[in-house]
């Protein structure tokens, strides 16, 4: 450790001690409190009409979970992303879409209630990433809930938002993650652009923003998290910041426009035929209309790229069949995704998704590898490009992807995928080598709407789209036959939110094991 890093860590420690002290409370109360906004932002993002209607009925719904009003700000069993949305006040848009005074009054009541019950800056709702989004949403939606408010509420609102901005200013550099720093900066930039006399801070804040973007956005435009949903949220925040700068007639920095221009095509790379994002490393559900709006406001035209080499994804399309192959290691939160689906975590090697038209068939195709002692193999979260070999080709109406990974421990995995041109079928071969005797499972996690049944004698599995509901019109009841060779057993497993097909076998030390499989449309 260098002297500089030691001193930085020491100073960070003292700042943390200070923020946990009673004196910090008085620091947050000091300073100038604004009485109005110098410009009136317009938040462009849509709300959920149904969720807003439930709110007016006294039912608070976040991430499809109804929260009792008695547990409103500290609900039990609510996931991280849902809690961030709750305390970030993204749901104000659900009330705004109602378009009446009762929605405005309820918004003011809930904001006042939150202020009354969340005064302790040391609690979860005051984490800088959440606070940054809350400040940005309060400012962005000010015209909806505060323009018609009385002086009493306005005074309460501006005292509280000034307090939170001071907290962000003091704390954002010590945020636990780079993503939190970015979210916190958005809130501070919003306040500097709209609070009287604060405009002169924008230049310095944009220098900090540039540094964060350079550290988080890869050269091909992907976000370092490798999570499609996180990528979209970051892009949306950058679009919001650009709109705020335009509103204040501030020059748009070149780095901001360039980042938006690079990130938008990656969103298209991640999209399936149903318009929604890939499941890989899923953070939260984002509706297709919101994704359309992000791409529209980004104002970057073009077709989806076939690959993002630095990010580590290959996109292969043949007619209406699409495969997205992960060739760069596990997404940031892949383990939490596996747990949320009640699945064992796989190796993270060469995972893929497959969709046909608007129907997702395989939402996660991966490899499980476990020693006889029960130890699971896993690849690093980011692979060394030298450990990966890639080849892709189109020939006679067929699309072909060939990717191979190997590491220093004599574990190797090669996956070949074929998208046929006549019928939307997917064929593949997995070649596995392990340093010791191990049990492998080629796993296909299916969408919860799909029906999977064994063919007689368990020689294969019939995969069938439901007769109504989710499938594209005209594709109801279509079915694929999964057959395989080189396996000892085929299993179907059912989980709380999904189901999976497993092709099981064993590897011998240093020997190659080959599994050939195919989803053939009947």
C-alpha positions in Angstrom: 0.0 0.0 0.0 1.4 3.4 -1.0 1.5 6.4 1.4 -1.2 8.1 -0.7 -3.6 5.2 -0.5 -3.0 4.8 3.2 -3.7 8.5 3.8 -6.8 8.3 1.6 -8.1 5.4 3.6 -7.4 7.1 6.9 -9.2 10.3 5.8 -12.1 8.2 4.5 -12.3 6.5 7.9 -12.4 9.8 9.8 -15.1 11.1 7.4 -17.2 8.0 8.2 -16.8 8.5 11.9 -17.8 12.1 11.5 -20.9 11.2 9.5 -22.0 8.7 12.3 -21.7 11.4 15.0 -24.4 13.7 16.4 -22.4 16.7 15.1 -23.1 15.6 11.6 -26.8 16.2 12.1 -26.2 19.9 12.8 -24.0 20.1 9.7 -26.9 18.9 7.6 -29.2 21.6 9.1 -26.8 24.5 8.3 -26.5 26.4 5.1 -28.8 28.2 2.7 -32.2 26.7 2.0 -33.8 27.5 -1.4 -37.4 28.7 -1.5 -38.0 27.9 -5.2 -36.5 26.3 -8.3 -35.0 28.5 -10.9 -36.1 26.3 -13.7 -39.0 23.8 -13.9 -37.8 20.4 -15.1 -40.1 18.1 -17.1 -39.8 14.4 -16.2 -40.5 12.4 -19.4 -40.8 8.9 -18.0 -44.2 7.1 -17.9 -45.9 5.9 -14.8 -48.0 2.7 -14.2 -51.7 3.6 -14.3 -52.8 0.5 -12.4 -50.2 1.0 -9.6 -51.3 4.6 -9.3 -55.0 3.6 -9.0 -54.0 1.1 -6.3 -52.2 3.9 -4.4 -55.3 6.1 -4.4 -57.1 3.1 -2.9 -54.5 2.8 -0.1 -52.6 -0.1 -1.6 -48.9 0.5 -2.2 -47.5 -1.8 -4.9 -43.8 -2.1 -5.6 -42.4 -4.9 -7.9 -45.8 -6.6 -7.9 -45.8 -6.7 -4.1 -48.5 -4.9 -2.1 -47.1 -3.2 1.0 -49.3 -2.5 4.0 -49.4 1.2 4.9 -48.4 0.2 8.4 -45.1 -1.1 7.1 -44.8 1.5 4.3 -41.1 2.7 4.7 -39.7 -0.5 6.3 -41.5 -3.4 4.7 -40.6 -6.9 5.3 -39.2 -9.3 2.7 -38.8 -6.6 0.0 -35.8 -7.0 -2.3 -33.0 -4.5 -2.8 -34.2 -3.1 -6.1 -37.8 -2.8 -4.8 -36.6 -1.0 -1.7 -34.5 1.4 -3.8 -37.6 2.2 -5.9 -39.7 2.7 -2.8 -37.3 5.2 -1.1 -36.2 6.6 -4.4 -39.8 7.8 -5.1 -40.0 6.4 -8.6 -43.6 5.6 -7.9 -44.5 9.3 -7.9 -44.9 8.8 -11.7 -47.7 6.3 -11.0 -49.6 9.0 -9.2 -48.8 11.7 -11.8 -50.4 9.6 -14.6 -53.7 9.8 -12.7 -53.8 13.5 -13.5 -56.0 14.7 -10.7 -55.8 16.7 -7.5 -56.3 13.7 -5.3 -53.1 12.2 -6.7 -51.2 15.4 -5.9 -52.5 15.6 -2.4 -51.6 11.9 -1.8 -48.1 12.5 -3.2 -47.6 15.4 -0.7 -49.0 13.4 2.2 -46.6 10.5 1.5 -43.6 12.8 1.0 -44.4 14.5 4.3 -44.8 11.1 6.0 -41.5 9.9 4.7 -39.8 13.1 6.0 -41.3 12.6 9.4 -40.3 8.9 9.7 -36.9 9.0 8.0 -34.9 11.7 9.8 -32.0 9.4 10.7 -29.3 9.8 8.0 -27.6 6.6 9.1 -30.4 4.3 8.0 -30.8 2.5 4.7 -33.0 5.1 2.9 -30.2 7.6 3.2 -27.6 5.5 1.2 -26.2 7.9 -1.3 -27.3 6.1 -4.4 -30.9 6.0 -3.2 -30.8 9.6 -1.9 -29.4 10.7 -5.3 -32.4 9.2 -7.2 -34.8 10.5 -4.6 -33.5 14.1 -4.9 -33.6 13.8 -8.7 -37.2 12.5 -8.7 -38.4 15.1 -6.2 -36.9 17.9 -8.4 -37.9 16.3 -11.7 -41.6 15.8 -10.5 -41.8 19.1 -8.6 -44.3 20.5 -11.0 -46.7 17.6 -10.4 -46.9 17.6 -6.6 -45.4 20.9 -5.3 -46.4 23.7 -7.7 -49.9 23.8 -6.2 -48.9 23.1 -2.6 -49.3 25.6 0.3 -46.4 27.5 1.9 -46.2 25.1 4.8 -45.5 22.0 2.6 -43.2 24.0 0.4 -41.1 25.1 3.4 -40.9 21.5 4.7 -40.0 20.2 1.2 -37.2 22.7 0.6 -35.7 22.3 4.1 -35.6 18.5 3.6 -34.3 18.4 0.1 -31.5 20.9 1.0 -30.6 18.7 3.9 -30.3 15.6 1.6 -28.3 17.5 -1.0 -25.8 18.5 1.8 -25.6 14.8 2.8 -24.9 13.9 -0.9 -22.2 16.6 -1.2 -20.4 15.4 1.9 -20.8 11.7 1.3 -20.9 10.8 -2.4 -17.2 10.2 -2.8 -17.3 7.5 -0.1 -20.2 5.6 -1.7 -19.8 1.8 -1.4 -20.0 1.3 -5.2 -19.2 3.2 -8.4 -22.8 2.9 -9.4 -23.9 4.6 -6.1 -21.5 7.5 -6.8 -23.1 8.0 -10.3 -26.6 8.0 -8.9 -25.5 10.5 -6.1 -24.0 12.8 -8.7 -27.2 12.9 -10.6 -29.0 14.2 -7.5 -26.3 16.8 -6.9 -26.3 17.9 -10.5 -30.1 18.3 -10.5 -29.9 20.5 -7.4 -27.0 22.6 -8.8 -29.0 23.2 -12.0 -32.3 24.2 -10.2 -31.4 25.8 -6.9 -30.8 29.6 -6.9 -27.2 30.6 -7.1 -25.8 27.0 -7.5 -25.4 27.0 -11.3 -21.7 27.7 -11.0 -21.1 24.3 -9.4 -22.0 22.5 -12.6 -18.6 22.6 -14.3 -16.9 21.0 -11.4 -19.6 18.4 -10.9 -19.5 17.4 -14.6 -15.7 16.8 -14.3 -16.6 14.3 -11.5 -19.3 12.8 -13.7 -16.8 12.4 -16.6 -14.4 10.5 -14.3 -17.1 8.1 -13.1 -18.3 7.5 -16.7 -14.8 6.8 -17.9 -14.3 4.2 -15.1 -17.7 2.5 -15.6 -18.5 2.6 -19.4 -16.4 0.2 -21.4 -14.9 1.1 -24.8 -17.7 -0.7 -26.7 -20.4 1.2 -24.7 -21.3 -1.5 -22.2 -21.6 -0.9 -18.5 -19.0 -2.6 -16.3 -21.8 -4.5 -14.4 -22.6 -6.5 -17.5 -26.2 -6.3 -16.3 -28.7 -5.3 -19.1 -31.1 -3.6 -16.7 -28.3 -1.7 -14.9 -27.0 -0.6 -18.3 -30.4 0.8 -19.2 -30.8 2.6 -15.9 -27.4 4.3 -16.3 -28.2 5.3 -19.8 -31.5 6.8 -18.7 -29.8 8.8 -16.0 -27.3 10.2 -18.5 -30.2 11.2 -20.8 -31.8 12.9 -17.8 -28.6 14.8 -17.0 -28.3 15.9 -20.6 -31.9 17.2 -20.6 -31.3 19.1 -17.4 -28.2 20.8 -18.9 -30.2 21.8 -22.0 -32.9 23.2 -19.7 -30.3 25.5 -18.0 -28.6 26.3 -21.4 -25.4 24.7 -20.2 -23.1 23.4 -22.9 -23.4 19.6 -23.3 -20.0 18.0 -22.6 -18.7 15.9 -25.4 -18.1 12.9 -23.0 -21.8 12.9 -22.1 -23.0 12.8 -25.7 -20.4 10.2 -26.7 -21.4 7.9 -23.8 -25.1 8.1 -24.7 -24.2 7.4 -28.4 -22.1 4.3 -27.4 -24.5 2.9 -24.8 -27.7 3.0 -26.9 -26.7 0.3 -29.4 -25.8 -2.1 -26.5 -29.5 -1.8 -25.3 -30.5 -3.0 -28.8 -28.0 -5.9 -28.5 -29.7 -7.0 -25.3 -33.3 -6.9 -26.6 -35.3 -10.0 -27.4 -38.2 -10.2 -29.8 -40.6 -9.3 -27.1 -39.0 -5.9 -26.7 -37.6 -6.6 -23.2 -34.0 -7.0 -22.1 -32.0 -10.2 -21.7 -32.3 -12.0 -18.3 -28.5 -12.2 -17.8 -27.7 -10.7 -14.4 -31.2 -9.4 -14.2 -31.6 -6.5 -11.7 -35.2 -5.4 -12.2 -38.0 -5.7 -14.7 -38.2 -2.8 -17.1 -41.3 -2.6 -19.4 -40.7 -2.6 -23.2 -42.4 0.9 -23.6 -39.8 2.4 -21.2 -37.0 0.8 -23.2 -38.5 2.2 -26.4 -38.6 5.7 -24.8 -35.0 5.5 -23.6 -33.8 4.6 -27.2 -36.0 7.4 -28.6 -34.6 10.0 -26.3 -31.1 8.8 -26.8 -31.6 9.7 -30.4 -29.1 7.2 -31.7 -30.3 5.3 -34.8 -29.1 2.0 -36.1 -29.4 -1.8 -36.0 -28.3 -3.9 -33.0 -24.6 -4.8 -33.1 -23.7 -8.5 -33.6 -21.2 -8.4 -30.8 -19.7 -6.4 -27.9 -16.3 -7.9 -27.6 -15.1 -5.9 -24.5 -18.4 -6.3 -22.8 -18.4 -10.0 -23.7 -21.6 -10.8 -25.5 -22.4 -12.3 -28.9 -25.8 -11.8 -30.6 -26.9 -14.1 -33.3 -30.1 -13.8 -35.3 -31.5 -16.1 -38.0 -34.9 -15.1 -39.3 -37.1 -14.7 -36.2 -34.8 -16.8 -33.9 -32.3 -15.1 -31.6 -29.4 -16.3 -29.4 -27.5 -14.1 -27.0 -24.3 -15.8 -25.8 -22.3 -14.7 -22.8 -18.6 -15.0 -23.7 -17.2 -12.7 -21.0 -17.9 -14.4 -17.7 -20.7 -14.1 -15.2 -22.8 -10.9 -14.9 -22.2 -8.9 -11.7 -25.2 -10.3 -9.8 -25.6 -13.7 -11.5 -25.5 -15.5 -8.2 -28.3 -13.5 -6.7 -30.3 -14.2 -9.9 -29.8 -17.9 -9.5 -30.9 -17.8 -5.8 -34.0 -15.8 -6.7 -35.0 -18.6 -9.1 -34.1 -21.3 -6.5 -31.4 -22.6 -8.9 -27.9 -23.9 -8.1 -25.3 -21.4 -9.4 -23.7 -22.7 -12.6 -20.1 -22.3 -13.8 -21.0 -19.0 -15.5 -19.3 -20.3 -18.6 -20.8 -19.6 -22.0 -24.4 -19.0 -20.7 -27.0 -18.2 -23.4 -30.6 -17.2 -24.0 -32.8 -18.2 -26.9 -36.0 -16.7 -28.1 -38.2 -17.2 -31.2 -40.3 -14.2 -32.3 -41.8 -12.7 -29.1 -41.5 -16.0 -27.2 -38.6 -16.7 -24.9 -37.9 -20.4 -24.8 -34.6 -20.8 -22.9 -34.1 -17.9 -20.5 -30.8 -19.4 -19.2 -28.8 -22.1 -20.8 -25.7 -22.9 -18.7 -23.4 -25.5 -17.4 -23.3 -27.0 -13.9 -20.1 -28.8 -12.9 -19.6 -30.4 -9.5 -16.9 -32.7 -8.1 -17.9 -35.9 -6.3 -17.2 -34.1 -3.0 -19.8 -31.5 -3.9 -17.5 -28.6 -4.9 -18.9 -26.4 -7.7 -16.8 -25.1 -10.5 -17.1 -21.4 -11.4 -15.3 -19.1 -13.9 -14.1 -15.6 -12.9 -16.6 -12.8 -13.1 -14.6 -11.4 -16.0 -12.7 -13.7 -18.3 -9.2 -13.0 -19.7 -9.8 -12.5 -23.5 -6.8 -14.8 -24.1 -8.7 -17.7 -22.5 -11.6 -17.4 -25.0 -11.8 -18.4 -28.7 -14.6 -17.2 -30.8 -15.9 -18.0 -34.3 -19.2 -17.2 -36.0 -20.5 -17.8 -39.5 -23.6 -17.7 -41.7 -23.9 -20.4 -44.4 -26.8 -21.6 -46.5 -29.4 -20.0 -44.3 -27.9 -21.3 -41.1 -26.2 -19.3 -38.3 -23.3 -20.8 -36.4 -21.6 -19.7 -33.1 -18.5 -21.5 -31.7 -17.0 -20.3 -28.4 -14.4 -22.1 -26.2 -13.1 -21.2 -22.8 -10.2 -22.8 -20.8 -8.4 -21.9 -17.6 -5.2 -22.7 -15.8 -6.9 -25.5 -13.8 -7.5 -27.7 -16.8 -11.2 -26.9 -16.9 -12.4 -26.2 -20.4 -15.8 -25.7 -22.0 -16.6 -25.4 -25.7 -20.1 -24.6 -26.9 -21.3 -24.7 -30.5 -24.7 -23.3 -31.4 -26.6 -23.6 -34.7 -29.7 -21.7 -35.6 -31.3 -23.4 -38.5 -32.8 -21.5 -41.4 -35.8 -23.6 -42.3 -37.7 -24.0 -39.0 -36.8 -22.0 -35.8 -34.7 -24.8 -34.2 -31.6 -24.6 -32.1 -28.9 -27.3 -32.1 -25.8 -27.4 -29.9 -22.8 -29.3 -28.7 -21.0 -28.9 -25.4 -17.5 -30.3 -24.9 -16.3 -30.3 -21.3 -13.0 -31.2 -19.7 -12.4 -31.1 -15.9 -9.2 -31.8 -13.9 -11.0 -34.5 -11.8 -14.0 -36.8 -12.0 -17.1 -34.6 -11.9 -20.8 -34.6 -12.5 -22.0 -32.2 -15.2 -25.4 -30.9 -16.1 -26.3 -29.0 -19.3 -29.1 -26.9 -18.0 -31.9 -25.2 -19.9 -34.1 -22.9 -17.7 -37.4 -22.4 -19.4 -39.9 -19.5 -19.2 -42.5 -20.2 -16.5 -45.3 -20.1 -19.2 -43.8 -23.1 -21.1 -45.0 -26.7 -20.6 -42.2 -29.4 -20.5 -43.1 -33.1 -20.5 -41.1 -36.2 -21.0 -41.2 -38.1 -24.3 -42.1 -41.8 -23.6 -39.1 -43.6 -22.1 -37.5 -40.3 -21.0 -35.6 -40.2 -24.3 -36.3 -36.5 -24.6 -38.5 -33.7 -23.6 -41.4 -32.0 -25.3 -41.4 -28.2 -24.9 -44.8 -26.6 -25.7 -45.9 -23.0 -25.8 -49.2 -22.4 -23.9 -52.4 -22.5 -25.9 -53.2 -18.8 -25.0 -51.8 -15.8 -23.2 -48.2 -14.9 -23.7 -47.2 -16.4 -27.1 -47.3 -14.4 -30.3 -50.6 -14.7 -32.1 -50.4 -17.6 -34.5 -47.7 -19.4 -32.4 -50.0 -20.8 -29.7 -49.4 -24.4 -28.9 -46.2 -24.6 -31.0 -43.8 -27.3 -29.7 -40.2 -28.3 -29.8 -38.7 -31.7 -29.1 -35.5 -31.7 -27.1 -33.3 -34.7 -27.8 -29.7 -35.4 -26.7 -26.9 -37.8 -27.0 -23.8 -38.4 -24.8 -25.8 -38.0 -21.5 -26.6 -40.6 -18.8 -29.9 -39.1 -17.7 -32.4 -36.3 -18.5 -34.2 -34.6 -15.7 -37.0 -32.0 -15.5 -37.0 -29.8 -12.3 -39.7 -27.4 -11.2 -39.0 -24.3 -9.2 -41.1 -21.5 -7.6 -40.8 -19.2 -10.7 -39.3 -21.4 -13.4 -38.5 -24.9 -14.5 -35.4 -26.5 -16.0 -34.3 -29.4 -18.1 -30.9 -31.0 -17.1 -28.8 -33.3 -19.3 -26.6 -35.2 -16.8 -23.3 -37.0 -17.2 -19.8 -37.6 -15.8 -16.4 -36.4 -16.8 -13.2 -38.4 -16.3 -10.0 -36.6 -15.3 -8.4 -34.9 -18.3 -10.8 -36.5 -20.8 -13.2 -34.6 -23.1 -16.9 -35.2 -22.6 -19.2 -34.3 -25.5 -23.0 -33.7 -25.4 -25.0 -33.1 -28.5 -28.5 -31.7 -28.1 -31.2 -30.1 -30.3 -34.5 -28.3 -29.9 -36.3 -29.3 -33.1 -39.7 -27.8 -33.9 -42.4 -30.5 -34.6 
